[in-house]
Amino acid sequence: SSLPRGGTSSWFLNVQEASSTQRVQVTRPLPEKVAATSKYRYAMICSSNINRSVEAHTVLQNHGFHVESYGCGDKLSLPGPNRTPRRFNFGTPYAEIAACLEQEGKEHYERVGGNEGGVLELARRGAATKEAPERWQDATTAKLCKLDVVIVFATRLYDIVVSDLQERDPVDFSALHVILMHTKDAPNLAVSQAQNVLELRRALRREAAPPPMRVQPQGCLVSGCRRPLR
């Protein structure tokens, strides 16, 4: 199959967010990579491809799912000193990002982020999961054509992803399911939401296919949409 694809269905999940402010440990890849055996192929999307999407990517990868992750912001953005964002281009290896953060202010970057080890640990975990952050809009149609389910972790980003799909030339009419699971960009929330993603993925694995639905910007579900993406 290939993308962009007609009959795209979009889901909106109003998921209860965790309220804990406790510093958490983010999920690390298992020492020995689990062979992917899932029927469907998944993509996790947040803004910078370092927190929410990589947490879910790592959790699913550890459980044997075919999974990728992306950001769809302009740049990877981290909380820098003096409230000035520290930005990196997509494609910059996570190992290089971690080295830069450690050199520029290890104490600061280990403190900010709300997780054990701070955003420096997020960069190190990213390096253990994949080579570099990827931007959804820069991915080729040939690469995205293998996906079956896309999970987006913010309403604004969901709109960007759907718009990008609509702007790509239609190729066939197999379904691509886009699901919004709105989650604030905080490691403790990313950790809890990734477990919800895992449960959803297990449910989809038990089904022949997710039900065809489309969501309007207001969250009103309209079923049976079968028009090609243009």
Disulfide bonds with the S-S distance in Angstrom:
none
